[in-house]
Amino acid sequence: MTAAAEKNTDIAARVEFYSTRVPEELYDTATDPDCRKNLITDPAESGRIVFLHSKLGDHLRESGDPRATEYFKN
């Protein structure tokens, strides 16, 4: 892919995307099965994001994950 990216701007953008992924991602796989549009910063998704953060925090704490407090300090 990296070699192909030198000659193709679309592939270069994809290589860049995968090389510099963001810490959090949220996709609507029903409408975006290839997961190309990250909704994590979409204001319309803020309620779902808060809910999912809460569920993840609960799971990390309940499972005794030693790094849970690193992710959920509040």
DRENBA-112926 format. One record per atom (N, C-alpha, C): residue number from 1; residue in one letter; x, y, z; atom name. Coordinates in steps of 0.05 Angstrom, whole numbers, plus 5000, padded with zeros to 4 digits. Layout:
BEGIN
[atom NUM,a,[X,Y,Z],CA]
...
This chain:
BEGIN
[atom 1,m,[5017,4976,5000],N]
[atom 1,m,[5000,5000,5000],CA]
[atom 1,m,[5017,5025,5000],C]
[atom 2,t,[5038,5025,5016],N]
[atom 2,t,[5055,5049,5018],CA]
[atom 2,t,[5068,5055,4991],C]
[atom 3,a,[5077,5034,4977],N]
[atom 3,a,[5089,5039,4951],CA]
[atom 3,a,[5068,5049,4931],C]
[atom 4,a,[5044,5038,4932],N]
[atom 4,a,[5023,5047,4914],CA]
[atom 4,a,[5015,5075,4921],C]
[atom 5,a,[5017,5083,4946],N]
[atom 5,a,[5009,5110,4954],CA]
[atom 5,a,[5026,5132,4941],C]
[atom 6,e,[5050,5124,4934],N]
[atom 6,e,[5068,5144,4921],CA]
[atom 6,e,[5057,5153,4894],C]
[atom 7,k,[5041,5136,4881],N]
[atom 7,k,[5031,5142,4855],CA]
[atom 7,k,[5001,5148,4854],C]
[atom 8,n,[4987,5144,4876],N]
[atom 8,n,[4958,5146,4876],CA]
[atom 8,n,[4949,5162,4901],C]
[atom 9,t,[4937,5185,4897],N]
[atom 9,t,[4929,5202,4919],CA]
[atom 9,t,[4907,5190,4936],C]
[atom 10,d,[4889,5174,4924],N]
[atom 10,d,[4868,5161,4940],CA]
[atom 10,d,[4880,5140,4959],C]
[atom 11,i,[4899,5125,4949],N]
[atom 11,i,[4912,5105,4966],CA]
[atom 11,i,[4929,5119,4987],C]
[atom 12,a,[4942,5141,4979],N]
[atom 12,a,[4958,5156,4998],CA]
[atom 12,a,[4941,5166,5022],C]
[atom 13,a,[4917,5176,5015],N]
[atom 13,a,[4898,5185,5037],CA]
[atom 13,a,[4891,5162,5055],C]
[atom 14,r,[4886,5139,5043],N]
[atom 14,r,[4879,5115,5060],CA]
[atom 14,r,[4902,5106,5077],C]
[atom 15,v,[4926,5106,5067],N]
[atom 15,v,[4950,5099,5082],CA]
[atom 15,v,[4953,5119,5105],C]
[atom 16,e,[4950,5144,5100],N]
[atom 16,e,[4952,5165,5120],CA]
[atom 16,e,[4931,5161,5142],C]
[atom 17,f,[4906,5154,5134],N]
[atom 17,f,[4885,5149,5153],CA]
[atom 17,f,[4892,5127,5172],C]
[atom 18,y,[4901,5104,5161],N]
[atom 18,y,[4908,5081,5178],CA]
[atom 18,y,[4933,5085,5194],C]
[atom 19,s,[4951,5103,5185],N]
[atom 19,s,[4975,5108,5199],CA]
[atom 19,s,[4971,5127,5223],C]
[atom 20,t,[4951,5143,5222],N]
[atom 20,t,[4946,5163,5242],CA]
[atom 20,t,[4918,5162,5253],C]
[atom 21,r,[4910,5138,5261],N]
[atom 21,r,[4882,5134,5271],CA]
[atom 21,r,[4877,5151,5296],C]
[atom 22,v,[4853,5158,5299],N]
[atom 22,v,[4845,5174,5323],CA]
[atom 22,v,[4840,5155,5346],C]
[atom 23,p,[4841,5165,5371],N]
[atom 23,p,[4837,5147,5394],CA]
[atom 23,p,[4809,5134,5396],C]
[atom 24,e,[4789,5148,5386],N]
[atom 24,e,[4762,5137,5387],CA]
[atom 24,e,[4749,5138,5360],C]
[atom 25,e,[4733,5118,5354],N]
[atom 25,e,[4718,5117,5329],CA]
[atom 25,e,[4690,5107,5334],C]
[atom 26,l,[4671,5118,5319],N]
[atom 26,l,[4643,5109,5320],CA]
[atom 26,l,[4632,5109,5292],C]
[atom 27,y,[4622,5086,5283],N]
[atom 27,y,[4611,5084,5256],CA]
[atom 27,y,[4583,5073,5257],C]
[atom 28,d,[4567,5081,5238],N]
[atom 28,d,[4540,5070,5233],CA]
[atom 28,d,[4543,5049,5212],C]
[atom 29,t,[4547,5024,5220],N]
[atom 29,t,[4553,5003,5201],CA]
[atom 29,t,[4529,4996,5184],C]
[atom 30,a,[4505,5005,5192],N]
[atom 30,a,[4481,5000,5175],CA]
[atom 30,a,[4482,5017,5150],C]
[atom 31,t,[4491,5042,5152],N]
[atom 31,t,[4492,5060,5129],CA]
[atom 31,t,[4520,5064,5118],C]
[atom 32,d,[4540,5055,5134],N]
[atom 32,d,[4568,5058,5126],CA]
[atom 32,d,[4583,5032,5132],C]
[atom 33,p,[4577,5010,5118],N]
[atom 33,p,[4589,4984,5125],CA]
[atom 33,p,[4619,4983,5122],C]
[atom 34,d,[4630,5002,5106],N]
[atom 34,d,[4659,5002,5103],CA]
[atom 34,d,[4673,5020,5123],C]
[atom 35,c,[4657,5031,5141],N]
[atom 35,c,[4668,5048,5163],CA]
[atom 35,c,[4686,5070,5153],C]
[atom 36,r,[4676,5086,5135],N]
[atom 36,r,[4692,5107,5124],CA]
[atom 36,r,[4687,5135,5137],C]
[atom 37,k,[4663,5138,5150],N]
[atom 37,k,[4657,5163,5162],CA]
[atom 37,k,[4656,5160,5192],C]
[atom 38,n,[4676,5170,5205],N]
[atom 38,n,[4678,5169,5235],CA]
[atom 38,n,[4659,5190,5246],C]
[atom 39,l,[4640,5181,5262],N]
[atom 39,l,[4619,5199,5274],CA]
[atom 39,l,[4626,5209,5302],C]
[atom 40,i,[4650,5203,5311],N]
[atom 40,i,[4657,5209,5339],CA]
[atom 40,i,[4655,5239,5346],C]
[atom 41,t,[4659,5256,5326],N]
[atom 41,t,[4657,5285,5331],CA]
[atom 41,t,[4630,5297,5322],C]
[atom 42,d,[4612,5280,5313],N]
[atom 42,d,[4586,5290,5304],CA]
[atom 42,d,[4568,5297,5328],C]
[atom 43,p,[4560,5323,5330],N]
[atom 43,p,[4544,5331,5353],CA]
[atom 43,p,[4518,5315,5355],C]
[atom 44,a,[4507,5305,5333],N]
[atom 44,a,[4482,5290,5334],CA]
[atom 44,a,[4486,5263,5348],C]
[atom 45,e,[4511,5254,5351],N]
[atom 45,e,[4517,5228,5363],CA]
[atom 45,e,[4526,5231,5392],C]
[atom 46,s,[4526,5255,5403],N]
[atom 46,s,[4536,5260,5430],CA]
[atom 46,s,[4522,5243,5452],C]
[atom 47,g,[4496,5240,5450],N]
[atom 47,g,[4482,5223,5469],CA]
[atom 47,g,[4491,5194,5468],C]
[atom 48,r,[4494,5184,5444],N]
[atom 48,r,[4503,5156,5441],CA]
[atom 48,r,[4532,5153,5451],C]
[atom 49,i,[4548,5173,5446],N]
[atom 49,i,[4576,5171,5455],CA]
[atom 49,i,[4578,5172,5485],C]
[atom 50,v,[4562,5189,5498],N]
[atom 50,v,[4562,5189,5528],CA]
[atom 50,v,[4553,5162,5538],C]
[atom 51,f,[4532,5151,5527],N]
[atom 51,f,[4522,5125,5535],CA]
[atom 51,f,[4544,5103,5532],C]
[atom 52,l,[4557,5102,5509],N]
[atom 52,l,[4577,5082,5503],CA]
[atom 52,l,[4601,5085,5522],C]
[atom 53,h,[4609,5110,5527],N]
[atom 53,h,[4631,5115,5546],CA]
[atom 53,h,[4624,5104,5574],C]
[atom 54,s,[4599,5108,5582],N]
[atom 54,s,[4590,5099,5608],CA]
[atom 54,s,[4591,5068,5609],C]
[atom 55,k,[4580,5055,5588],N]
[atom 55,k,[4581,5026,5586],CA]
[atom 55,k,[4609,5015,5586],C]
[atom 56,l,[4627,5027,5572],N]
[atom 56,l,[4655,5018,5571],CA]
[atom 56,l,[4668,5022,5598],C]
[atom 57,g,[4663,5045,5611],N]
[atom 57,g,[4674,5050,5638],CA]
[atom 57,g,[4664,5029,5658],C]
[atom 58,d,[4638,5023,5657],N]
[atom 58,d,[4627,5003,5675],CA]
[atom 58,d,[4641,4976,5670],C]
[atom 59,h,[4644,4968,5645],N]
[atom 59,h,[4656,4943,5639],CA]
[atom 59,h,[4685,4942,5649],C]
[atom 60,l,[4700,4963,5644],N]
[atom 60,l,[4728,4963,5652],CA]
[atom 60,l,[4731,4961,5682],C]
[atom 61,r,[4714,4976,5697],N]
[atom 61,r,[4715,4975,5726],CA]
[atom 61,r,[4706,4947,5736],C]
[atom 62,e,[4684,4937,5725],N]
[atom 62,e,[4673,4911,5734],CA]
[atom 62,e,[4692,4888,5728],C]
[atom 63,s,[4707,4890,5707],N]
[atom 63,s,[4726,4869,5699],CA]
[atom 63,s,[4753,4872,5713],C]
[atom 64,g,[4756,4894,5729],N]
[atom 64,g,[4781,4898,5743],CA]
[atom 64,g,[4804,4907,5726],C]
[atom 65,d,[4798,4919,5704],N]
[atom 65,d,[4819,4928,5686],CA]
[atom 65,d,[4836,4948,5701],C]
[atom 66,p,[4862,4943,5704],N]
[atom 66,p,[4879,4961,5720],CA]
[atom 66,p,[4883,4989,5708],C]
[atom 67,r,[4877,4992,5682],N]
[atom 67,r,[4880,5017,5669],CA]
[atom 67,r,[4854,5033,5666],C]
[atom 68,a,[4833,5023,5678],N]
[atom 68,a,[4807,5036,5675],CA]
[atom 68,a,[4807,5065,5684],C]
[atom 69,t,[4822,5071,5705],N]
[atom 69,t,[4822,5098,5716],CA]
[atom 69,t,[4838,5117,5697],C]
[atom 70,e,[4855,5106,5680],N]
[atom 70,e,[4869,5123,5660],CA]
[atom 70,e,[4849,5134,5640],C]
[atom 71,y,[4829,5119,5633],N]
[atom 71,y,[4809,5127,5613],CA]
[atom 71,y,[4785,5141,5624],C]
[atom 72,f,[4779,5135,5649],N]
[atom 72,f,[4755,5147,5661],CA]
[atom 72,f,[4762,5159,5688],C]
[atom 73,k,[4773,5183,5687],N]
[atom 73,k,[4782,5196,5712],CA]
[atom 73,k,[4760,5210,5727],C]
[atom 74,n,[4736,5213,5716],N]
[atom 74,n,[4715,5227,5731],CA]
[atom 74,n,[4696,5209,5744],C]
